[in-house]
């Protein structure tokens, strides 16, 4: 089972899935369709069925290399950016809450 990180929490699916969905929709000008995923696969990305499981299936935590490959196959790359103080504070509050609930 994957380790859970209190500084990176989400309820349903990894937010990176939604970020890639937005890139695909922006890139192709419409909602994600299987033929878009096939084009990404042909461009060097993961299999169309793998990506379909991210967007339409049960996959909640795709691996970093597959996410990276999908983005790069569309001509994008990720970049780390500094969070605002408000974002960091929100994460810290969530971490403290998670730690309190672990202690009981």
JOGI-V291925 format. One record per pair of residues at least 12 apart in sequence whose C-alpha atoms are under 10 Angstrom apart, sorted by the first residue. I is the first residue (numbers start at 0). J is the second residue. D is the distance in Angstrom with one decimal. If there is no record, write none. Layout:
i->I j->J d->D
i->I j->J d->D
This chain:
i->1 j->60 d->8.9
i->4 j->94 d->8.8
i->4 j->97 d->9.8
i->5 j->90 d->8.3
i->5 j->91 d->8.9
i->5 j->93 d->7.3
i->5 j->94 d->5.1
i->5 j->95 d->8.6
i->5 j->96 d->9.2
i->5 j->97 d->6.6
i->5 j->98 d->8.1
i->6 j->87 d->9.4
i->6 j->89 d->9.7
i->6 j->90 d->6.0
i->6 j->91 d->7.3
i->6 j->92 d->9.5
i->6 j->93 d->7.4
i->6 j->94 d->5.9
i->6 j->95 d->9.6
i->6 j->97 d->9.4
i->7 j->90 d->8.0
i->7 j->93 d->9.4
i->7 j->94 d->8.9
i->8 j->90 d->8.9
i->8 j->93 d->8.6
i->8 j->94 d->9.1
i->8 j->97 d->9.9
i->9 j->59 d->9.7
i->10 j->59 d->9.6
i->11 j->57 d->9.8
i->11 j->58 d->9.8
i->11 j->59 d->6.8
i->11 j->60 d->9.5
i->12 j->53 d->8.3
i->12 j->54 d->9.3
i->12 j->57 d->8.8
i->12 j->58 d->7.5
i->12 j->59 d->4.4
i->12 j->60 d->6.6
i->12 j->61 d->9.2
i->13 j->53 d->9.2
i->13 j->58 d->9.0
i->13 j->59 d->5.8
i->13 j->60 d->5.6
i->13 j->61 d->7.7
i->14 j->59 d->9.3
i->14 j->60 d->9.2
i->15 j->53 d->9.9
i->15 j->59 d->10.0
i->15 j->60 d->8.9
i->15 j->61 d->8.7
i->15 j->63 d->9.5
i->15 j->66 d->8.0
i->16 j->50 d->9.2
i->16 j->53 d->6.5
i->16 j->54 d->7.0
i->16 j->58 d->9.5
i->16 j->59 d->8.4
i->16 j->60 d->8.4
i->16 j->61 d->7.9
i->16 j->66 d->8.0
i->17 j->53 d->9.1
i->17 j->54 d->8.0
i->18 j->70 d->9.8
i->19 j->31 d->10.0
i->19 j->50 d->9.9
i->19 j->53 d->9.7
i->19 j->54 d->9.3
i->19 j->66 d->7.9
i->19 j->67 d->9.6
i->19 j->69 d->8.1
i->19 j->70 d->7.0
i->19 j->75 d->9.9
i->20 j->50 d->9.8
i->20 j->53 d->9.3
i->20 j->54 d->7.4
i->22 j->70 d->7.9
i->22 j->73 d->8.5
i->22 j->75 d->8.6
i->23 j->35 d->7.6
i->23 j->36 d->8.7
i->23 j->39 d->9.2
i->23 j->69 d->9.5
i->23 j->70 d->8.7
i->23 j->73 d->8.0
i->26 j->73 d->7.8
i->26 j->74 d->9.6
i->27 j->73 d->10.0
i->31 j->51 d->9.2
i->31 j->54 d->8.2
i->31 j->55 d->9.7
i->32 j->51 d->8.8
i->32 j->54 d->9.8
i->33 j->47 d->7.0
i->33 j->48 d->8.5
i->33 j->50 d->9.0
i->33 j->51 d->7.1
i->34 j->47 d->8.3
i->35 j->47 d->8.4
i->36 j->48 d->8.0
i->36 j->49 d->9.1
i->36 j->50 d->6.7
i->36 j->51 d->7.4
i->36 j->69 d->8.8
i->37 j->50 d->9.3
i->37 j->51 d->9.9
i->38 j->72 d->8.7
i->38 j->73 d->8.8
i->39 j->68 d->9.0
i->39 j->69 d->6.4
i->39 j->70 d->8.5
i->39 j->71 d->9.0
i->39 j->72 d->5.7
i->39 j->73 d->6.4
i->39 j->74 d->9.9
i->40 j->68 d->9.0
i->40 j->69 d->7.5
i->40 j->72 d->7.5
i->40 j->73 d->9.6
i->41 j->72 d->8.2
i->42 j->68 d->9.2
i->42 j->69 d->8.5
i->42 j->71 d->8.6
i->42 j->72 d->5.0
i->42 j->73 d->7.3
i->42 j->74 d->9.3
i->43 j->68 d->6.8
i->43 j->69 d->7.5
i->43 j->70 d->9.8
i->43 j->71 d->8.1
i->43 j->72 d->5.4
i->43 j->73 d->8.9
i->44 j->64 d->9.6
i->44 j->65 d->7.1
i->44 j->66 d->8.4
i->44 j->67 d->8.3
i->44 j->68 d->4.8
i->44 j->69 d->4.4
i->44 j->70 d->7.6
i->44 j->71 d->7.4
i->44 j->72 d->5.3
i->44 j->73 d->8.3
i->45 j->64 d->9.0
i->45 j->65 d->5.8
i->45 j->66 d->8.1
i->45 j->67 d->9.3
i->45 j->68 d->6.5
i->45 j->69 d->6.2
i->45 j->70 d->9.9
i->45 j->72 d->8.9
i->46 j->65 d->9.1
i->46 j->69 d->9.1
i->47 j->69 d->9.8
i->49 j->61 d->8.9
i->49 j->65 d->8.7
i->50 j->65 d->8.7
i->50 j->66 d->8.7
i->50 j->69 d->8.3
i->53 j->66 d->9.7
